[in-house]
Amino acid sequence: MAASTSKAAIPKFRYLSAWFCPYAHRATLALEHHKNKVDYEWVEALGWYQQEDKDQVTGNSHEWYYHWKADELKRANPSALVPTLIPINSSTNVPDESKAVYESLVTIDYIDAVSKATGKDRLVSDDPYQAARQRIWADKVNRECCSPYYGVLVRKEESERRTHFDALLNGLRNFSKELSKTTGPLFLPNEQLSSVDLALVPWAFRYYVLAHHRGPSYTIPLSTEFEPYHAWYHHVMNLESVKRTLPDKDQYLEHIQKYADGSARSKVANAVRRGVSAHEIDDEKDEY
């Protein structure tokens, strides 16, 4: 997925990622958007291994699925989470783990900054007001449109799942209203792709799994209030820089089954299981 053009004098990274992770997907989108300005080496640094559920804690006869984590990831990121970017020294070609950058929303802004892109190629607007608006809405999208996704999958009671889905829909209503304030269909005016768009794309692509696992009532409605969202979705999912990052839908369904059947033991799943939102993970409470 790395760029094939000349890499002279452009920043290069070891990109510690996981193909299935929507948080890492955000960084992948930024890297691919700036593929001619930033180079990277993909390192699959997070995966799954099975462990017998001897005490039937899952309640479904499934084994636990735990994350394995590459040593490099554990060294470079205190939380050992993806995405993590490790800069490679241009003179020595040696990765500098002391300067690792992580947290998905942070990586988007960081990649945009080091790319030295200008004008509409930027993912963070040159306009101070629009840049501030982006910071507000990237956080809102993360909390309101992304975190509830896991509640629908992980929580066991139908009433709890519905509460999370209703919260997700409310977040998308708010996002749709905000989209209507510009010329559309993207968050920034004049079809400039932004950090807010990239914050939501990985989850918007993955919403199909909710109806698959929880039934057709968990489909994003096509009603008028969601029209700006659907116009946004159609536009971003047809961008070449986005299309080449999307995981295979069937393969992803197989992966996400672990969350839907309660056997995933990730920090995100554990956080939702103990009753908080996915963005409120705690390294100590949610360790596994």
C-alpha positions, 0 to 999 in steps of 0.5 A: 500500500506504500507509494511507489514514487520517488522517496527522496527527502520525504518522511518515512515511517514504520507503520505499526497497524492491524488490518481489521482495526478502524482506529488504525484505518484512520492513519492508513487513510491519511497516509494514502491521501498523502501517498506521494508526500509520505512513505511508510512500511506497513507492520502488522503489529496486532492480531489474535490468539485463542485461549480456552474458556474453561469456566464458560465465562463467555456463556456461549461455549466460545474460546476467548480471543486475545490480542497478541502484540508485537514487541516493537509495538509494546516498546514504542507505545505505552498502551501498545495500541495501533496505529503507531508511527515510528519515524525512520531517520533519513540518514541512517535508515534506522527507526527512532522509537523515542519519537513514536506518534500514536492515538488515531486522531493525532496521527491524522494531524501529524501525517498531514503536518509532516507531508507539507501539503498545501491548499486543498490537499491539506487534511487540516484547513489553513483557515484557523476557524475551520481548523478549530471546527475540525478539532471539535467535530473530530472529537464529537464524531469519535464519541458520538458516531464511532464508540456506540458501534461497539456497544451495539456489538458487545452488550448482551441485552437488546435494550442496551444494544438499542440504546447504543444504536439510538446514540449512534443515530443521534450522532449521525443526525448531528453530523448531517446537520453540520454537513448542511452548513457548508457546500457539501458533501464533505465536512469542509467547504469546496469538497476538501477532504478533512480529518473529520471525514477520516475520523468517521470513514472507518466506522461508516464503512463498517456499519453494515455489520450491525444489521448483519449481527443484530438485524435489519432494524440496525440499519442507518435509515434513508430518511430525509434527516440522514440525506447529508450523511448518505451523500457524504458516504457516497462521495468518500467511499468513491475516492480512490485514496479511500477505496484502496484502504477498505478491508474485504467485507466478508473477511471483516465479518469473520473478524468482528464475530468475536465482538458479536459473540462476546469472545473478544478480549480487547481493551475496547471490548473490555471497556464496553463490557464494564459499562463505559464507552469505547473511547474511555478505555483504561490501560489498567482496568481494561488490560487482558 
